[in-house]
Amino acid sequence: MIDFNAKLGHFPYRPVEGLDALLCAMDRHGVGRAVVSSLDAVFYLNPQDGNDGLVRMIAPHRDRFLVSAVLRPDFAGWQDDLRRCVEEYGAKCVLLYPQYHRYDLLDEATGALVAAADERGMVVCVQCWLEDPRRQFNREIIPPVEPAVMKAFVEAHPAVRMVALGLRFGEPDVVGAPLPDNFHFDISNYESLRDLELAMERFPEDRVLFGTNFPLYNYEANAEKLARGNITARQRSAIGSGNAARLLGIE
């Protein structure tokens, strides 16, 4: 299996588990590899400092992890950071946090980053929900990326492979019916077995990815949701690894 949505690093609002816990969870649930990004990069002024720290952290386990580079189009020098992430770190994805980094997904500068990432063969991911707002108390509430905005973003770049991370049940429907050809989403924020089962009735199996949003969401719940859901073996295989392998260009 491939977890398309895992994170490592410090979270400023509560303690979270780290690398050892992630590896244990992966081993326990038969997850061979994970696409991992830096939590630090969400909160640092320059996300590249978080990307650099992530690569140092996972260095002893590079056979288990694929890097997703967190970048922001409004920070000077992102072009060099993108090059470094691809050429030195082997990054397969770029991950955008428009709500946390306070930029517009539809802005021209964002479009330039998307085009540059696509030219390098990367998958463009957007973190729509990072944390449940019910846990954001006594501090600024960071809203999710609205599905309608995600829809406009996907439509603005029809040739670019896109993944929405953390959408809730019912939100992929807003992006399109049928889904745009370049659009995929993970199931990290689907809260029940039935959510996944209904998704398989609505969407092609090749658009859905297994993701956990570790360490902010429950790893076991996400793994068991896929393992126990009333879906076909073919659907389970596609969601668990096949779709991710195809998008990432790996075996």
CORWORA-V861850 format. One record per helix or strand of 2 or more residues. SS is the DSSP state (H for helix, E for strand). FROM is the first residue (numbers start at 0). LEN is the number of residues. If there is no record, write none. Layout:
BEGIN
ss->(SS	SS)
from->(FROM	FROM)
len->(LEN	LEN)
END
This chain:
BEGIN
ss->(E	H	E	H	H	E	H	E	H	H	E	H	H	E	H	E	H	H	E	H	H)
from->(1	18	32	39	46	64	77	92	97	107	122	132	146	161	171	182	192	204	207	218	232)
len->(7	10	6	4	15	6	10	4	4	12	5	3	10	4	4	4	10	3	2	10	16)
END
